């Protein structure tokens, strides 16, 4: 019998499935570790300050005690996403813990709110970028604003430090900066690939003000962007070969890779590693040396 919450109330049919059992064990452990004072609740029993009763979490989450008990027991019920979200809030789960219980129940991760103003790039991310020298590397926000870079990237694109912060965006530079465009021998292919990658990432924050502003400005400033954006290509990023035609160093062949810091999930670190068998690494080291000498 259904109780209106996407729950099928019936006895277990066969062995309890592993995800349900893991979900129940996880929720029980989090409930038992909760500090009662954090909820404005007095100690229970012989002064026990940790652990919430099942009925307390059930009440806060808007479900029956019986149903919540079944959930912790790993019974054959199908909790709705709404109920799991409520349980996550009331157990004060972290974002990764929230995603974990959603995944165990077959749901996608919870959408994350992005700050209206990007936070500064953490120092340890800058240290990572610096450690990749002479390979060019930089960090971008969820809307591909370039927030930090290393000496290798500045040698590849000497003007990056002088670009106004509001224009220091990977998409904007690719479509509107003549220097960047001149370095890309396959510009048309590159920009379509960029837009497909960006659109795949932008789906989770398509209503974000910064995203809307970026697309609106680029439509106004670049007819090439407007045409390419309207193709609606979507593709997840995959490591790929990248070639630049540098005005001083000549042809530079790289492998482009991307990683997401575990403690800064709204940042992407993009690294151009010298292609195996090429002399790009030596050329980049020489280029950095030249740049340092003229400062």
Protein Blocks (a to p, Z undefined) as FASTA:
>chain_A
ZZhlopacdddedjddfklmmmmmmmmmmmmmpcfklnopacehjhpaghcdfklmmmmn
opafklmmmmmnopacdddfklmmmmmmmnopafklmmmmmmmnopacddddddfbdcdd
dfklmmmmmmmpcbdcddddfkopafbdcfklmmmmmmlmmpcfklmcfklmmmmmmklm
mmmmklmmmmmmmmmmmmmmmmmmmmgmklmmmmmmmmmmomklmmmmmnopacdddddd
dddddfklopadddddddddfklmkbccddddddehiaklmmmmmmmmmmmmmZZ
